[in-house]
């Protein structure tokens, strides 16, 4: 990052001066409460949450629960109202006040921070993770973990070079029911698995055609754009519709949602990179609205060993083709399995004749969050990250595995954008197509490039 982006340590001392009362360590006065929050003193983690929008609700319980032993140092967002709302929500669950910050670069510089939970838009995920890890932080980064294939390669290199814990936020992998049935698939409960269909349907409506507008009050538009090349603000963009307004910030519905189901499909088939990708996709609804990407996609990934994964995504047609609006069907030589994150997670197991053998559903459905002291899937996944940082658990979605699942989304998007399918090197995931490789990376705002 540019040198001017780095704030001096003096500003931190001024902003977070410790109380003089209490004990003294290394010449710095600390209250008893501050001392109790130092990792190493009692295994407590100092955490910052960056990006306080729609996903925030899934992180209040895992951060606030006493068993997590976490101290929330910062709530960070480029929008003032988001910071204030997040602080109010957390005030119902914790008995202290985290610092509110608009600029994540100050958090990178604060050596007290052990881990960052990154809930920012897609274009921030890889650069933010790189900046954080290089500053000595562990990172929980929301899906999709990257904006393009080259960023995925960087994340894998980063993970190997720095040895920090990096978890992708695809929480279904922490569902006990999903873990159970995938293990059974690997042990032969449906014979040899050979095909998976991952699917999603939604009833998203029309979105406005964006036009140039004043930056909303309280929003730092420059920081929101961060690593992306600068553009004038257009109305109705920053809070969610950036997903559909071009490729500068988002990764379309495939990056937004398919990564969940594709990860489970890939896990079940024990497949890494495909050898071929073919796509049929287009915009079929509200033709004149502001949505600039496809809203319907059918993609097939062919893998070595005669395995395949199909993604059937319908953003604006909520017909439940497979009996529910999202899930994974896994076919084997001796039976089939339906897996879903709905109802808190669960599965149905069928024999080869199509008879239901058994089903299992989570007791902790979305409104119920205390099961085995770990709560729902989001809570379990975040707690797994905390335990991974402490060296007490293996990550459910380490970044090198998250990268492979996100990579499928990028391959699908590139096939759509180039208008053709292409072969892929199944060893490293690289496209064997000149046009596809032209979209392998992206242009960055000068000084904001992710580097390791």
CORBELHU-V301099 format. One record per residue. N is the residue number from 1. RES is the residue in one small letter. PHI is phi in degrees with one decimal (NA if undefined). Layout:
N&RES&PHI ; N&RES&PHI
This chain:
1&x&NA ; 2&x&-61.0 ; 3&x&-57.7 ; 4&x&-69.0 ; 5&x&-75.1 ; 6&x&-88.5 ; 7&x&-87.1 ; 8&x&-70.2 ; 9&x&-65.5 ; 10&x&-59.7 ; 11&x&-63.2 ; 12&x&-70.2 ; 13&x&-61.8 ; 14&x&-70.2 ; 15&x&-75.8 ; 16&x&-126.9 ; 17&x&-58.7 ; 18&x&-82.6 ; 19&x&-63.2 ; 20&x&-74.7 ; 21&x&-73.0 ; 22&x&112.2 ; 23&x&-104.9 ; 24&x&-124.3 ; 25&x&-127.8 ; 26&x&57.9 ; 27&x&83.4 ; 28&x&-105.3 ; 29&x&-74.9 ; 30&x&-137.6 ; 31&x&-74.5 ; 32&x&-60.7 ; 33&x&-64.5 ; 34&x&-62.1 ; 35&x&-62.6 ; 36&x&-66.3 ; 37&x&-97.2 ; 38&x&-86.5 ; 39&x&-63.1 ; 40&x&106.2 ; 41&x&-70.0 ; 42&x&-149.1 ; 43&x&68.3 ; 44&x&-79.2 ; 45&x&-100.3 ; 46&x&-93.0 ; 47&x&-124.6 ; 48&x&-122.8 ; 49&x&-108.3 ; 50&x&-118.3 ; 51&x&95.5 ; 52&x&-114.3 ; 53&x&-91.4 ; 54&x&-66.1 ; 55&x&-85.5 ; 56&x&-57.2 ; 57&x&-56.8 ; 58&x&-75.1 ; 59&x&-115.7 ; 60&x&-67.1 ; 61&x&-62.3 ; 62&x&-63.2 ; 63&x&-79.5 ; 64&x&-82.3 ; 65&x&-59.7 ; 66&x&-61.1 ; 67&x&-63.7 ; 68&x&-71.6 ; 69&x&54.5 ; 70&x&-118.1 ; 71&x&-110.7 ; 72&x&-83.0 ; 73&x&-78.1 ; 74&x&-136.5 ; 75&x&-116.7 ; 76&x&-125.3 ; 77&x&-158.8 ; 78&x&-81.0 ; 79&x&-111.5 ; 80&x&-57.3 ; 81&x&-65.1 ; 82&x&-67.4 ; 83&x&-62.3 ; 84&x&-66.6 ; 85&x&-65.1 ; 86&x&-63.2 ; 87&x&-61.5 ; 88&x&-65.1 ; 89&x&-65.3 ; 90&x&-70.0 ; 91&x&-62.4 ; 92&x&-79.5 ; 93&x&-124.0 ; 94&x&-126.6 ; 95&x&-104.8 ; 96&x&-141.0 ; 97&x&-115.8 ; 98&x&-70.4 ; 99&x&-71.9 ; 100&x&-98.7 ; 101&x&-133.2 ; 102&x&-98.1 ; 103&x&-116.9 ; 104&x&-62.6 ; 105&x&-64.4 ; 106&x&-68.7 ; 107&x&-69.7 ; 108&x&-56.5 ; 109&x&-81.8 ; 110&x&-82.6 ; 111&x&-70.3 ; 112&x&-73.1 ; 113&x&-75.6 ; 114&x&-88.9 ; 115&x&-146.4 ; 116&x&-120.7 ; 117&x&-100.0 ; 118&x&-102.3 ; 119&x&-115.1 ; 120&x&-77.8 ; 121&x&-62.2 ; 122&x&-53.8 ; 123&x&-68.1 ; 124&x&-92.3 ; 125&x&-61.0 ; 126&x&-72.0 ; 127&x&-56.5 ; 128&x&-61.8 ; 129&x&-66.0 ; 130&x&-60.6 ; 131&x&-60.1 ; 132&x&-68.1 ; 133&x&-65.2 ; 134&x&-65.1 ; 135&x&-88.1 ; 136&x&94.4 ; 137&x&-99.0 ; 138&x&-84.3 ; 139&x&-137.3 ; 140&x&-104.8 ; 141&x&-117.4 ; 142&x&-62.6 ; 143&x&-72.6 ; 144&x&-72.2 ; 145&x&-72.6 ; 146&x&-142.0 ; 147&x&-98.6 ; 148&x&-159.1 ; 149&x&-60.1 ; 150&x&-61.9 ; 151&x&-63.8 ; 152&x&-62.8 ; 153&x&-62.7 ; 154&x&-62.9 ; 155&x&-62.8 ; 156&x&-64.3 ; 157&x&-63.4 ; 158&x&-60.7 ; 159&x&-59.8 ; 160&x&-73.4 ; 161&x&-75.7 ; 162&x&-100.6 ; 163&x&68.6 ; 164&x&-84.3 ; 165&x&-79.3 ; 166&x&-131.6 ; 167&x&-117.3 ; 168&x&-88.0 ; 169&x&-87.5 ; 170&x&-106.8 ; 171&x&-67.8 ; 172&x&-63.6 ; 173&x&-66.5 ; 174&x&-97.2 ; 175&x&-72.0 ; 176&x&-57.3 ; 177&x&-67.0 ; 178&x&-65.5 ; 179&x&-57.8 ; 180&x&-60.1 ; 181&x&-73.5 ; 182&x&-65.2 ; 183&x&-60.2 ; 184&x&-66.3 ; 185&x&-59.5 ; 186&x&-64.7 ; 187&x&-93.1 ; 188&x&97.2 ; 189&x&-63.4 ; 190&x&-118.2 ; 191&x&74.3 ; 192&x&-94.8 ; 193&x&-71.0 ; 194&x&-132.9 ; 195&x&-150.5 ; 196&x&-137.1 ; 197&x&-115.3 ; 198&x&-103.2 ; 199&x&-142.5 ; 200&x&-158.6 ; 201&x&-136.2 ; 202&x&-150.3 ; 203&x&-114.3 ; 204&x&-57.2 ; 205&x&-95.4 ; 206&x&-70.3 ; 207&x&-119.0 ; 208&x&-63.6 ; 209&x&-75.4 ; 210&x&-70.4 ; 211&x&-129.6 ; 212&x&-57.9 ; 213&x&-151.3 ; 214&x&-62.8 ; 215&x&-63.8 ; 216&x&-56.8 ; 217&x&-59.1 ; 218&x&89.9 ; 219&x&-98.7 ; 220&x&-90.5 ; 221&x&-65.6 ; 222&x&-63.6 ; 223&x&-68.7 ; 224&x&-58.5 ; 225&x&-69.2 ; 226&x&48.1 ; 227&x&-71.3 ; 228&x&-81.4 ; 229&x&-56.7 ; 230&x&-70.7 ; 231&x&-135.5 ; 232&x&-66.8 ; 233&x&-70.7 ; 234&x&-123.4 ; 235&x&-61.6 ; 236&x&67.7 ; 237&x&-104.2 ; 238&x&-66.7 ; 239&x&-82.1 ; 240&x&-159.2 ; 241&x&-70.2 ; 242&x&-55.0 ; 243&x&-55.1 ; 244&x&-110.3 ; 245&x&-99.7 ; 246&x&84.4 ; 247&x&-100.1 ; 248&x&-66.0 ; 249&x&-117.0 ; 250&x&-106.2 ; 251&x&-128.8 ; 252&x&64.0 ; 253&x&-66.5 ; 254&x&-64.6 ; 255&x&-71.4 ; 256&x&-72.2 ; 257&x&-130.2 ; 258&x&-59.7 ; 259&x&-57.1 ; 260&x&-60.8 ; 261&x&-72.0 ; 262&x&-63.3 ; 263&x&-64.2 ; 264&x&-65.9 ; 265&x&-61.1 ; 266&x&-65.4 ; 267&x&-61.7 ; 268&x&-63.2 ; 269&x&-84.7 ; 270&x&52.9 ; 271&x&-112.6 ; 272&x&-100.9 ; 273&x&-107.0 ; 274&x&-78.7 ; 275&x&-109.2 ; 276&x&-159.3 ; 277&x&-132.9 ; 278&x&-133.5 ; 279&x&-136.6 ; 280&x&-122.5 ; 281&x&-153.6 ; 282&x&-178.6 ; 283&x&-94.2 ; 284&x&-116.4 ; 285&x&-131.5 ; 286&x&48.1 ; 287&x&-56.5 ; 288&x&-93.9 ; 289&x&-82.9 ; 290&x&-83.9 ; 291&x&-66.4 ; 292&x&-103.9 ; 293&x&-107.4 ; 294&x&-67.3 ; 295&x&-118.2 ; 296&x&-139.3 ; 297&x&-144.1 ; 298&x&-124.8 ; 299&x&-129.0 ; 300&x&-122.5 ; 301&x&-107.0 ; 302&x&-100.3 ; 303&x&-113.6 ; 304&x&-56.8 ; 305&x&81.8 ; 306&x&58.9 ; 307&x&-107.4 ; 308&x&-148.3 ; 309&x&-128.9 ; 310&x&-111.6 ; 311&x&-112.1 ; 312&x&-116.7 ; 313&x&-116.1 ; 314&x&-130.0 ; 315&x&-74.4 ; 316&x&-131.1 ; 317&x&-142.6 ; 318&x&-91.0 ; 319&x&-64.7 ; 320&x&-88.9 ; 321&x&-56.5 ; 322&x&-111.0 ; 323&x&94.5 ; 324&x&-154.4 ; 325&x&-90.1 ; 326&x&-160.4 ; 327&x&160.7 ; 328&x&-139.7 ; 329&x&-105.5 ; 330&x&-120.4 ; 331&x&-105.0 ; 332&x&-128.9 ; 333&x&-64.7 ; 334&x&-125.8 ; 335&x&166.2 ; 336&x&-144.0 ; 337&x&-136.9 ; 338&x&-109.1 ; 339&x&-123.1 ; 340&x&-147.5 ; 341&x&-94.7 ; 342&x&-68.6 ; 343&x&57.8 ; 344&x&85.5 ; 345&x&109.1 ; 346&x&175.6 ; 347&x&-154.4 ; 348&x&-127.5 ; 349&x&-110.1 ; 350&x&-120.9 ; 351&x&-82.5 ; 352&x&-68.3 ; 353&x&-84.7 ; 354&x&88.3 ; 355&x&-82.8 ; 356&x&-70.3 ; 357&x&-86.5 ; 358&x&-168.5 ; 359&x&-141.4 ; 360&x&-145.0 ; 361&x&-128.1 ; 362&x&-62.8 ; 363&x&-74.1 ; 364&x&-91.3 ; 365&x&-68.9 ; 366&x&-52.6 ; 367&x&-87.3 ; 368&x&-114.0 ; 369&x&-125.8 ; 370&x&-125.1 ; 371&x&-133.2 ; 372&x&51.6 ; 373&x&60.8 ; 374&x&-129.0 ; 375&x&73.2 ; 376&x&-78.8 ; 377&x&-60.5 ; 378&x&-61.6 ; 379&x&-62.0 ; 380&x&-57.9 ; 381&x&-69.6 ; 382&x&-68.6 ; 383&x&-61.5 ; 384&x&-60.5 ; 385&x&-62.8 ; 386&x&-58.2 ; 387&x&-66.4 ; 388&x&-65.8 ; 389&x&-60.3 ; 390&x&-80.2 ; 391&x&77.0 ; 392&x&-103.1 ; 393&x&-156.0 ; 394&x&-83.4 ; 395&x&-67.1 ; 396&x&-77.1 ; 397&x&-138.6 ; 398&x&-59.5 ; 399&x&-62.2 ; 400&x&-68.7 ; 401&x&-82.3 ; 402&x&-59.5 ; 403&x&-60.7 ; 404&x&-63.7 ; 405&x&-70.0 ; 406&x&-63.3 ; 407&x&-60.3 ; 408&x&-59.9 ; 409&x&-62.2 ; 410&x&-64.8 ; 411&x&-61.2 ; 412&x&-63.1 ; 413&x&-63.6 ; 414&x&-67.3 ; 415&x&-61.6 ; 416&x&-64.4 ; 417&x&-69.7 ; 418&x&-87.2 ; 419&x&77.3 ; 420&x&-160.0 ; 421&x&-78.7 ; 422&x&-160.0 ; 423&x&-81.3 ; 424&x&-133.9 ; 425&x&-72.3 ; 426&x&-74.0 ; 427&x&-84.7 ; 428&x&-123.4 ; 429&x&84.4 ; 430&x&-76.9 ; 431&x&-66.2 ; 432&x&-102.9 ; 433&x&-151.3 ; 434&x&-63.0 ; 435&x&-67.4 ; 436&x&-62.6 ; 437&x&-67.8 ; 438&x&-66.2 ; 439&x&-107.2 ; 440&x&-71.9 ; 441&x&-128.7 ; 442&x&-153.9 ; 443&x&-86.9 ; 444&x&-115.2 ; 445&x&-61.8 ; 446&x&-52.8 ; 447&x&92.8 ; 448&x&-111.7 ; 449&x&-65.0 ; 450&x&-76.0 ; 451&x&-131.8 ; 452&x&-117.9
